[in-house]
Amino acid sequence: MNHYQLWGMPASLWTGKARSYLRKKQIPFTERAINQSKYLDEIVPAVGRFILPVLECPDGSLVQDSTDIIDYLDQHEPSNNSVLLGSSVLDCIGHVFELFGGEGMLRSAMHYRWNFDEINLDFLRSEFSTSIGPVGSTDEEYDAVFDFSSGRMRKVAVSWGVTPESIPLVEASFKEFLSLFSDHLRAHPYLLGSRPTVGDFGLIAPLFAHLGRDPAPALLIKQTAPRVSRWIERMNSPEEKWAEHSEHDTMIDASNLPDTLLKLMAYVAEEYLAEITAHVEFTNAWLAERPDLEAGTNGLDKPGTRFIGSCNFEWRGIELQTSVMPYRFYLLQRVQDCYDHASQAEQTAIEAIFEQTELLPLLSSRTKRRVERLNYLEVWGKARDL
């Protein structure tokens, strides 16, 4: 089997997603640190920005972005266990959690990482300093690296809606998620049954690197939702059968979804629907102001920038302002594409499930141009009629 190189860092949310897939699929790989000269001198210039993870393939080609990495490996390292099940209903649900895990849980991930310094700080200082700082740096140099990284990421946390007003709601919301996911895992080892699918790999992104590994949230999970802690362990181990689920060998029936899954979907609607639909509305206005924007570009002075602005929306009774990132629409499109390519009967079933869980607007909330990936960047496709 081919051997890959994964460029990333232990504390990285999106590296954790790609690493989990490689481990679960038992694909040989070596994780490489981003403070190595090859990453800085060869990988960064090749992809055009300092970003991770990056998968280096045996032939030397590069795949950047955890979603693209999983798609690539699912096609090039085939097994009987694709992240997709071939059921449009279940795959559409899986893509919802892929989107929600990677983008909708960022407030929880950033709050529990950066607002618990008394518990987390020494751990984070070590993680960031030794992963990013040049090998052989002095303690003072490592501290300077951490202070820069920490200051930058704390600002990002605010841009994603972590504020003094929102913090109590962020904590209550995350505890609600833990309770709902824990209830679901009582009967199911993974989101959709006996093996991990695309939604599990979306959820593991925040639930490993930030929430399951940083001291403060990791302790919270172990104390209040041990089944979620076990799932995090399962998602980082090649074994799929674990003692408490050793007899479980079936996937969820698309025509008879468990109540625990429906409750999780309803939670996603409450937690994330207002934000993602507000971002789509903002983006369509942004695109309307740029009718001459060339397809295949992102219209930004610095193409590597990930944000195009910010917008306000109501969230759990308060008004939040968060940064708008086109990458989120890249994941949202995967939900919509799955629905669009489904049979009429499957579309009807998807609509009924999404209506029941108040997620129906996800199927129709679309940007006037598709987000595409070109040369390791998010770019806009041609204008389309909606």
C-alpha positions as CSV (number, residue, x, y, z in Angstrom):
1,M,0.0,0.0,0.0
2,N,1.1,3.6,-0.7
3,H,2.8,5.6,2.1
4,Y,1.8,9.2,2.6
5,Q,3.2,12.2,4.4
6,L,0.7,14.3,6.4
7,W,1.9,17.8,7.1
8,G,0.1,19.2,10.1
9,M,0.2,19.7,13.9
10,P,-1.4,17.9,16.9
11,A,-3.3,20.9,18.0
12,S,-4.8,21.6,14.5
13,L,-8.6,21.0,14.2
14,W,-8.4,20.1,10.5
15,T,-5.3,18.0,10.8
16,G,-7.2,15.9,13.3
17,K,-9.9,15.2,10.7
18,A,-7.4,14.0,8.1
19,R,-5.4,12.0,10.6
20,S,-8.5,10.2,11.9
21,Y,-9.4,9.1,8.4
22,L,-5.8,7.8,7.7
23,R,-5.9,5.9,11.0
24,K,-9.4,4.4,10.6
25,K,-8.6,3.3,7.0
26,Q,-5.2,1.9,8.1
27,I,-3.5,3.9,5.3
28,P,0.3,4.0,6.0
29,F,1.4,7.6,6.7
30,T,4.0,9.6,8.6
31,E,3.0,12.8,10.2
32,R,5.4,15.6,9.6
33,A,5.8,18.8,11.6
34,I,5.2,22.2,10.0
35,N,8.4,23.7,11.5
36,Q,10.5,21.5,9.3
37,S,12.4,23.2,6.5
38,K,10.7,21.1,3.7
39,Y,7.3,22.4,4.8
40,L,8.5,26.0,4.9
41,D,10.7,25.9,1.8
42,E,8.7,23.6,-0.5
43,I,5.2,22.9,0.7
44,V,4.1,26.5,1.6
45,P,5.3,28.0,-1.7
46,A,3.6,25.1,-3.6
47,V,0.2,25.7,-2.0
48,G,0.6,29.4,-1.8
49,R,-0.1,30.0,1.9
50,F,0.7,28.8,5.3
51,I,-2.2,26.4,5.8
52,L,-2.7,22.8,7.0
53,P,-3.1,20.0,6.7
54,V,-1.3,19.1,3.5
55,L,-1.1,15.5,2.2
56,E,2.0,14.7,0.3
57,C,1.3,11.7,-2.0
58,P,3.8,9.0,-2.9
59,D,4.3,10.6,-6.4
60,G,5.1,14.0,-4.8
61,S,1.7,15.6,-5.6
62,L,0.0,17.6,-2.8
63,V,-3.6,17.6,-1.6
64,Q,-4.5,20.5,0.7
65,D,-7.7,20.7,2.9
66,S,-9.0,17.9,5.0
67,T,-12.2,17.4,3.0
68,D,-10.2,17.2,-0.2
69,I,-7.7,14.8,1.4
70,I,-10.5,12.4,2.5
71,D,-12.1,12.6,-1.0
72,Y,-8.8,11.9,-2.6
73,L,-8.0,8.9,-0.4
74,D,-11.5,7.5,-0.7
75,Q,-10.9,7.4,-4.5
76,H,-7.2,6.4,-4.6
77,E,-7.1,4.0,-1.6
78,P,-10.4,2.1,-2.1
79,S,-11.7,-0.2,0.5
80,N,-15.1,-1.6,1.4
81,N,-15.6,1.3,3.8
82,S,-16.0,4.5,2.0
83,V,-17.1,7.5,4.0
84,L,-20.3,7.5,1.8
85,L,-22.9,4.8,2.0
86,G,-24.6,5.0,-1.3
87,S,-27.9,6.0,0.4
88,S,-28.7,9.6,-0.6
89,V,-30.7,10.0,2.6
90,L,-27.9,8.9,4.9
91,D,-25.2,10.6,2.9
92,C,-27.1,13.9,2.9
93,I,-27.4,13.6,6.7
94,G,-23.7,12.8,6.9
95,H,-22.8,15.9,4.9
96,V,-24.8,18.0,7.4
97,F,-22.6,16.8,10.2
98,E,-19.5,17.3,8.0
99,L,-20.5,20.9,7.6
100,F,-21.5,21.3,11.2
101,G,-18.5,19.7,12.7
102,G,-16.0,21.6,10.6
103,E,-17.7,25.0,10.8
104,G,-20.6,25.0,13.2
105,M,-18.7,24.0,16.3
106,L,-15.9,26.5,16.0
107,R,-17.3,28.7,18.8
108,S,-17.2,25.9,21.2
109,A,-13.7,24.8,20.0
110,M,-12.2,28.3,20.3
111,H,-13.9,29.2,23.6
112,Y,-12.8,26.1,25.4
113,R,-9.3,26.4,24.0
114,W,-8.6,30.1,24.6
115,N,-10.7,31.1,27.6
116,F,-9.4,28.7,30.2
117,D,-5.9,29.9,30.6
118,E,-5.6,28.7,34.2
119,I,-6.0,25.1,33.0
120,N,-5.0,25.1,29.3
121,L,-2.2,27.6,29.0
122,D,0.9,25.5,29.8
123,F,-0.3,22.7,27.6
124,L,-1.1,25.1,24.7
125,R,2.2,26.9,25.1
126,S,4.1,23.6,24.7
127,E,1.9,22.5,21.8
128,F,2.2,25.6,19.7
129,S,5.8,26.5,20.5
130,T,7.2,23.1,19.7
131,S,5.0,22.6,16.6
132,I,5.6,26.0,15.0
133,G,8.8,27.3,16.5
134,P,12.1,26.5,14.7
135,V,13.7,23.3,16.1
136,G,16.4,24.3,18.7
137,S,14.8,27.6,19.6
138,T,15.4,29.0,23.1
139,D,12.6,29.1,25.7
140,E,12.3,32.9,25.0
141,E,12.0,32.3,21.3
142,Y,9.4,29.5,21.8
143,D,7.5,31.9,24.1
144,A,7.5,34.6,21.4
145,V,6.1,32.1,18.9
146,F,3.3,31.1,21.2
147,D,2.5,34.7,22.2
148,F,2.1,35.6,18.5
149,S,0.0,32.5,17.6
150,S,-2.1,32.9,20.7
151,G,-2.8,36.5,20.1
152,R,-3.8,35.8,16.5
153,M,-6.1,32.9,17.4
154,R,-7.8,34.7,20.3
155,K,-8.8,37.4,17.7
156,V,-10.1,34.7,15.4
157,A,-12.2,33.3,18.3
158,V,-13.9,36.7,18.7
159,S,-14.5,36.9,14.9
160,W,-16.3,33.6,15.2
161,G,-18.7,34.9,17.8
162,V,-16.9,34.2,21.1
163,T,-17.7,37.2,23.2
164,P,-18.4,37.9,26.9
165,E,-22.2,38.0,26.1
166,S,-22.1,34.8,24.1
167,I,-19.9,32.7,26.4
168,P,-22.6,31.4,28.8
169,L,-24.7,30.4,25.8
170,V,-21.7,28.7,24.0
171,E,-21.1,26.6,27.1
172,A,-24.7,25.7,27.6
173,S,-25.0,24.8,23.9
174,F,-21.9,22.6,24.0
175,K,-23.1,20.7,27.0
176,E,-26.4,20.2,25.2
177,F,-24.6,18.7,22.3
178,L,-22.6,16.4,24.5
179,S,-25.8,15.2,26.1
180,L,-27.5,14.5,22.8
181,F,-24.5,12.9,21.2
182,S,-23.9,10.8,24.3
183,D,-27.5,9.5,24.1
184,H,-27.0,8.6,20.5
185,L,-23.8,6.7,21.1
186,R,-25.5,4.5,23.7
187,A,-26.9,2.4,20.9
188,H,-24.6,3.3,18.0
189,P,-20.8,3.3,17.9
190,Y,-20.7,6.0,15.2
191,L,-23.1,8.6,13.9
192,L,-24.8,6.4,11.3
193,G,-24.2,2.9,12.7
194,S,-21.4,0.4,12.9
195,R,-18.6,2.3,11.1
196,P,-17.6,6.0,10.7
197,T,-18.9,7.9,7.7
198,V,-18.4,11.5,6.4
199,G,-20.3,13.0,9.3
200,D,-18.1,11.4,11.9
201,F,-15.0,12.8,10.3
202,G,-16.6,16.2,10.3
203,L,-17.3,16.0,14.0
204,I,-13.9,14.6,15.0
205,A,-12.3,17.8,13.8
206,P,-13.3,20.0,16.7
207,L,-14.0,17.1,19.1
208,F,-10.4,15.8,19.0
209,A,-7.8,18.6,18.6
210,H,-9.6,21.3,20.7
211,L,-12.3,19.7,22.8
212,G,-11.1,16.2,23.4
213,R,-7.4,17.0,23.8
214,D,-7.1,20.4,25.5
215,P,-7.2,19.9,29.3
216,A,-10.3,21.9,30.2
217,P,-12.8,20.6,27.6
218,A,-11.3,17.1,27.7
219,L,-12.0,16.8,31.4
220,L,-15.6,18.2,30.9
221,I,-16.2,15.5,28.2
222,K,-14.8,12.7,30.4
223,Q,-16.8,13.8,33.4
224,T,-20.1,14.5,31.7
225,A,-20.1,12.5,28.5
226,P,-17.8,9.5,28.7
227,R,-19.4,7.8,25.7
228,V,-18.3,10.8,23.6
229,S,-14.8,10.4,25.0
230,R,-14.9,6.8,23.9
231,W,-16.0,7.8,20.5
232,I,-13.1,10.2,20.2
233,E,-10.8,7.3,21.1
234,R,-12.5,5.1,18.5
235,M,-12.1,7.7,15.9
236,N,-8.3,7.7,16.4
237,S,-7.9,3.9,16.4
238,P,-7.9,1.5,13.5
239,E,-10.3,-0.8,15.3
240,E,-14.0,-0.3,14.5
241,K,-15.4,-2.9,16.9
242,W,-15.0,-1.9,20.5
243,A,-16.1,-3.9,23.6
244,E,-19.3,-2.0,24.3
245,H,-20.4,-2.3,20.6
246,S,-18.8,-5.6,19.7
247,E,-22.1,-7.1,18.3
248,H,-23.1,-4.0,16.4
249,D,-22.6,-4.6,12.7
250,T,-25.3,-2.7,10.8
251,M,-25.9,0.8,9.6
252,I,-28.9,2.9,10.5
253,D,-32.0,2.3,8.4
254,A,-32.7,5.4,6.3
255,S,-36.4,4.7,6.5
256,N,-36.4,4.5,10.2
257,L,-34.0,7.0,11.7
258,P,-33.5,6.8,15.5
259,D,-35.0,9.6,17.6
260,T,-31.5,10.3,19.0
261,L,-30.2,11.2,15.5
262,L,-33.3,13.4,14.7
263,K,-32.7,15.3,18.0
264,L,-29.0,15.9,16.9
265,M,-30.2,17.2,13.6
266,A,-32.7,19.5,15.3
267,Y,-29.9,20.7,17.5
268,V,-27.8,21.5,14.4
269,A,-30.7,23.6,13.1
270,E,-31.0,25.6,16.3
271,E,-27.2,26.0,16.7
272,Y,-26.1,26.8,13.1
273,L,-29.0,27.4,10.6
274,A,-29.3,31.1,11.4
275,E,-25.6,31.6,10.9
276,I,-25.1,29.8,7.7
277,T,-28.2,31.2,6.0
278,A,-27.2,34.7,7.1
279,H,-23.7,34.1,5.6
280,V,-25.3,33.0,2.3
281,E,-27.5,36.1,2.2
282,F,-24.4,38.3,2.9
283,T,-22.4,36.6,0.2
284,N,-25.1,36.9,-2.4
285,A,-25.1,40.7,-1.8
286,W,-21.3,40.7,-1.9
287,L,-21.3,38.9,-5.2
288,A,-24.0,41.2,-6.6
289,E,-21.7,44.1,-6.0
290,R,-19.0,42.4,-8.1
291,P,-20.8,41.4,-11.3
292,D,-17.5,41.4,-13.3
293,L,-15.7,39.0,-10.8
294,E,-13.9,36.5,-13.0
295,A,-14.7,32.9,-12.5
296,G,-11.8,30.9,-11.1
297,T,-10.8,33.8,-8.8
298,N,-12.0,34.8,-5.4
299,G,-12.0,38.6,-5.9
300,L,-9.7,39.3,-3.0
301,D,-6.6,41.5,-3.0
302,K,-4.8,38.8,-1.1
303,P,-6.1,35.5,-2.6
304,G,-5.0,33.5,0.4
305,T,-7.4,35.4,2.7
306,R,-10.3,33.2,4.0
307,F,-12.8,35.9,5.0
308,I,-14.9,38.3,2.8
309,G,-16.5,40.3,5.5
310,S,-18.8,39.8,8.5
311,C,-22.5,39.8,9.2
312,N,-25.0,39.8,12.0
313,F,-27.7,37.3,12.9
314,E,-29.7,36.3,15.9
315,W,-28.4,33.3,17.8
316,R,-30.0,31.8,20.9
317,G,-31.7,35.1,21.8
318,I,-28.7,37.4,21.2
319,E,-27.2,39.1,18.2
320,L,-23.9,37.8,17.0
321,Q,-21.5,39.0,14.4
322,T,-19.2,36.4,12.7
323,S,-16.8,36.4,9.8
324,V,-18.1,35.1,6.5
325,M,-15.9,32.4,4.9
326,P,-16.6,31.0,1.4
327,Y,-15.2,27.7,2.5
328,R,-18.3,27.0,4.4
329,F,-20.3,27.1,1.2
330,Y,-18.0,24.5,-0.2
331,L,-19.2,22.2,2.5
332,L,-22.8,23.3,2.3
333,Q,-22.8,22.5,-1.4
334,R,-22.0,18.9,-0.6
335,V,-25.3,18.6,1.3
336,Q,-27.1,20.3,-1.6
337,D,-25.3,18.2,-4.3
338,C,-26.2,15.0,-2.5
339,Y,-29.9,16.1,-2.5
340,D,-29.8,17.3,-6.1
341,H,-28.5,14.0,-7.4
342,A,-30.9,11.8,-5.4
343,S,-33.9,10.1,-6.9
344,Q,-37.3,11.7,-6.6
345,A,-38.2,9.3,-3.9
346,E,-35.1,10.0,-2.0
347,Q,-35.5,13.7,-2.4
348,T,-39.0,13.5,-0.9
349,A,-37.6,11.5,2.0
350,I,-34.8,14.0,2.6
351,E,-37.2,16.9,2.5
352,A,-39.4,15.2,5.0
353,I,-36.5,14.6,7.4
354,F,-35.1,18.0,7.0
355,E,-38.5,19.6,7.5
356,Q,-39.1,17.5,10.7
357,T,-35.7,18.7,12.1
358,E,-36.1,22.3,10.8
359,L,-33.1,22.0,8.5
360,L,-35.1,22.3,5.3
361,P,-33.6,25.8,4.4
362,L,-30.2,24.1,4.1
363,L,-31.3,22.6,0.8
364,S,-32.3,25.9,-0.8
365,S,-30.0,28.4,0.8
366,R,-27.4,28.8,-2.1
367,T,-24.9,31.2,-3.2
368,K,-25.3,32.8,-6.7
369,R,-21.9,31.3,-7.6
370,R,-20.6,27.9,-6.5
371,V,-17.4,27.8,-4.4
372,E,-14.8,25.7,-6.2
373,R,-11.3,24.7,-5.2
374,L,-8.5,25.7,-7.7
375,N,-4.8,25.7,-7.0
376,Y,-5.4,25.1,-3.3
377,L,-7.7,28.1,-3.0
378,E,-11.4,28.7,-2.7
379,V,-12.6,30.5,-5.8
380,W,-15.9,31.4,-7.4
381,G,-17.5,29.6,-10.3
382,K,-19.7,31.1,-13.0
383,A,-22.9,32.9,-12.0
384,R,-25.9,30.6,-11.8
385,D,-29.6,31.0,-11.7
386,L,-31.3,30.2,-8.4
